[in-house]
Protein backbone atom coordinates (compact mmCIF):
# COMPACT_ATOMS: atom_id res chain seq x y z
CA UNK A 1 0.00 0.00 0.00
CA UNK A 2 1.23 3.48 -0.86
CA UNK A 3 1.22 5.97 1.99
CA UNK A 4 2.73 9.18 3.31
CA UNK A 5 5.81 9.50 5.47
CA UNK A 6 6.10 11.94 8.39
CA UNK A 7 7.49 14.62 6.03
CA UNK A 8 4.42 14.46 3.76
CA UNK A 9 6.16 12.56 0.96
CA UNK A 10 4.52 9.75 -0.99
CA UNK A 11 6.00 6.34 -0.22
CA UNK A 12 5.84 3.89 -3.13
CA UNK A 13 6.32 0.25 -2.10
CA UNK A 14 9.51 -1.49 -3.18
CA UNK A 15 7.66 -4.11 -5.26
CA UNK A 16 5.94 -1.40 -7.32
CA UNK A 17 9.19 0.55 -7.74
CA UNK A 18 10.91 -2.61 -8.95
CA UNK A 19 8.08 -3.51 -11.35
CA UNK A 20 7.95 0.02 -12.80
CA UNK A 21 11.76 0.29 -12.75
CA UNK A 22 11.66 3.46 -10.67
CA UNK A 23 15.03 4.38 -9.18
CA UNK A 24 15.79 6.77 -6.35
CA UNK A 25 15.53 10.32 -7.66
CA UNK A 26 13.48 9.40 -10.76
CA UNK A 27 10.91 12.11 -11.48
CA UNK A 28 7.21 11.19 -11.43
CA UNK A 29 4.20 12.96 -12.88
CA UNK A 30 1.14 13.31 -10.64
CA UNK A 31 -2.38 13.49 -12.07
CA UNK A 32 -5.89 13.30 -10.68
CA UNK A 33 -8.87 11.79 -12.43
CA UNK A 34 -12.55 12.78 -12.24
CA UNK A 35 -13.16 10.38 -9.36
CA UNK A 36 -10.48 12.09 -7.27
CA UNK A 37 -7.95 9.29 -7.65
CA UNK A 38 -4.27 10.23 -7.75
CA UNK A 39 -2.25 8.76 -10.61
CA UNK A 40 1.55 8.54 -10.47
CA UNK A 41 3.33 8.10 -13.80
CA UNK A 42 7.02 7.72 -14.40
CA UNK A 43 8.28 10.81 -16.20
CA UNK A 44 10.35 10.37 -19.37
CA UNK A 45 11.98 13.59 -20.58
CA UNK A 46 12.77 12.09 -23.99
CA UNK A 47 9.16 10.89 -24.16
CA UNK A 48 8.12 14.53 -24.59
CA UNK A 49 10.05 14.48 -27.84
CA UNK A 50 8.82 11.06 -28.98
CA UNK A 51 7.11 12.36 -32.14
CA UNK A 52 10.15 14.45 -33.03
CA UNK A 53 12.49 11.57 -32.11
CA UNK A 54 10.40 9.28 -34.32
CA UNK A 55 10.83 11.62 -37.28
CA UNK A 56 14.57 11.87 -36.63
CA UNK A 57 14.83 8.08 -36.39
CA UNK A 58 12.86 7.69 -39.64
CA UNK A 59 15.13 10.11 -41.48
CA UNK A 60 18.28 8.44 -40.14
CA UNK A 61 16.97 4.96 -41.01
CA UNK A 62 16.10 6.02 -44.56
CA UNK A 63 19.49 7.65 -45.06
CA UNK A 64 21.56 4.75 -43.68
CA UNK A 65 19.35 1.74 -44.44
CA UNK A 66 19.81 0.64 -40.82
CA UNK A 67 17.52 0.11 -37.84
CA UNK A 68 17.49 3.19 -35.58
CA UNK A 69 16.24 3.04 -31.97
CA UNK A 70 15.93 6.06 -29.68
CA UNK A 71 15.45 5.23 -26.02
CA UNK A 72 14.81 6.89 -22.71
CA UNK A 73 16.37 5.25 -19.63
CA UNK A 74 13.85 2.39 -19.65
CA UNK A 75 12.17 1.86 -23.03
CA UNK A 76 12.54 2.30 -26.76
CA UNK A 77 10.55 5.50 -27.43
CA UNK A 78 11.09 5.75 -31.20
CA UNK A 79 12.25 3.24 -33.80
CA UNK A 80 12.50 3.15 -37.58
CA UNK A 81 13.84 0.76 -40.18
CA UNK A 82 13.78 -2.98 -40.74
CA UNK A 83 12.80 -4.68 -37.47
CA UNK A 84 10.76 -1.80 -36.05
CA UNK A 85 8.03 -4.07 -34.65
CA UNK A 86 10.55 -6.08 -32.64
CA UNK A 87 11.74 -3.04 -30.66
CA UNK A 88 8.96 -0.42 -30.56
CA UNK A 89 8.02 0.44 -26.96
CA UNK A 90 9.96 -2.48 -25.47
CA UNK A 91 11.77 -2.25 -22.11
CA UNK A 92 15.56 -1.97 -22.27
CA UNK A 93 17.94 -4.75 -21.31
CA UNK A 94 19.92 -4.31 -18.09
CA UNK A 95 23.08 -4.03 -20.24
CA UNK A 96 21.57 -1.15 -22.22
CA UNK A 97 20.46 0.60 -19.02
CA UNK A 98 24.02 0.29 -17.68
CA UNK A 99 25.45 1.77 -20.90
CA UNK A 100 23.18 4.82 -20.55
CA UNK A 101 24.02 5.14 -16.86
CA UNK A 102 27.76 5.05 -17.62
CA UNK A 103 27.32 7.44 -20.61
CA UNK A 104 29.05 5.18 -23.11
CA UNK A 105 29.42 5.75 -26.86
CA UNK A 106 30.79 2.88 -28.95
CA UNK A 107 30.62 0.69 -32.04
CA UNK A 108 30.45 -3.09 -31.65
CA UNK A 109 29.97 -6.21 -33.72
CA UNK A 110 28.19 -9.33 -32.47
CA UNK A 111 31.43 -11.13 -31.60
CA UNK A 112 32.71 -8.18 -29.49
CA UNK A 113 32.35 -8.32 -25.70
CA UNK A 114 30.89 -4.78 -25.76
CA UNK A 115 27.97 -5.84 -28.02
CA UNK A 116 24.67 -5.70 -26.11
CA UNK A 117 21.04 -6.62 -26.54
CA UNK A 118 18.92 -3.50 -26.79
CA UNK A 119 15.73 -4.79 -25.16
CA UNK A 120 14.85 -7.47 -22.63
CA UNK A 121 13.36 -9.71 -25.34
CA UNK A 122 15.90 -8.88 -28.06
CA UNK A 123 16.17 -12.03 -30.21
CA UNK A 124 19.86 -11.49 -30.88
CA UNK A 125 19.49 -11.19 -34.66
CA UNK A 126 21.42 -7.92 -34.89
CA UNK A 127 25.06 -8.20 -35.88
CA UNK A 128 26.45 -4.67 -35.54
CA UNK A 129 25.62 -1.52 -33.56
CA UNK A 130 26.66 2.07 -32.95
CA UNK A 131 25.50 3.46 -29.60
CA UNK A 132 25.55 7.03 -28.26
CA UNK A 133 24.14 8.30 -24.97
CA UNK A 134 21.76 11.27 -24.98
CA UNK A 135 22.84 13.86 -22.39
CA UNK A 136 20.53 16.68 -21.31
CA UNK A 137 21.62 19.29 -18.77
CA UNK A 138 24.31 16.92 -17.52
CA UNK A 139 21.97 13.93 -17.10
CA UNK A 140 22.04 10.74 -19.17
CA UNK A 141 18.43 10.45 -20.37
CA UNK A 142 18.57 7.85 -23.15
CA UNK A 143 20.46 6.57 -26.16
CA UNK A 144 20.55 6.44 -29.94
CA UNK A 145 21.30 2.98 -31.34
CA UNK A 146 21.98 2.41 -35.03
CA UNK A 147 22.15 -1.30 -35.86
CA UNK A 148 21.78 -3.87 -38.59
CA UNK A 149 21.52 -7.60 -39.22
CA UNK A 150 24.02 -7.67 -42.09
CA UNK A 151 27.09 -9.61 -40.97
CA UNK A 152 29.03 -8.46 -44.03
CA UNK A 153 28.38 -4.78 -43.24
CA UNK A 154 29.81 -3.92 -39.81
CA UNK A 155 29.24 -0.50 -38.29
CA UNK A 156 32.12 1.94 -38.54
CA UNK A 157 33.16 5.47 -37.73
CA UNK A 158 30.46 6.97 -39.96
CA UNK A 159 27.60 5.25 -38.10
CA UNK A 160 29.26 6.07 -34.78
CA UNK A 161 29.44 9.76 -35.70
CA UNK A 162 25.80 9.70 -36.88
CA UNK A 163 24.69 8.21 -33.53
CA UNK A 164 26.76 10.75 -31.56
CA UNK A 165 25.37 13.61 -33.67
CA UNK A 166 21.78 12.41 -33.21
CA UNK A 167 22.28 12.01 -29.45
CA UNK A 168 23.81 15.48 -29.17
CA UNK A 169 21.01 17.04 -31.19
CA UNK A 170 18.24 15.34 -29.19
CA UNK A 171 19.90 16.30 -25.91
CA UNK A 172 20.05 19.94 -26.97
CA UNK A 173 16.40 19.86 -28.08
CA UNK A 174 15.44 18.72 -24.59
CA UNK A 175 17.24 21.69 -23.04
CA UNK A 176 15.05 24.19 -24.90
Secondary structure, 3 states (H helix, E strand, C coil): CCEECCCCCEECCHHHHHHHCCCCCCCEEEEECCCCCEEEEECCCHHHHHHHHHHHHHHHHHHHCCEEEEECCCEEEEEECCCHHHHCCCEECHHHHHHHHCCCCEEEECCCCCCCCCECCCCCCCCEEEEEEEEECCEEEEEEEEEECCCCCCCCHHHHHHHHHHHHHHHHHHHC
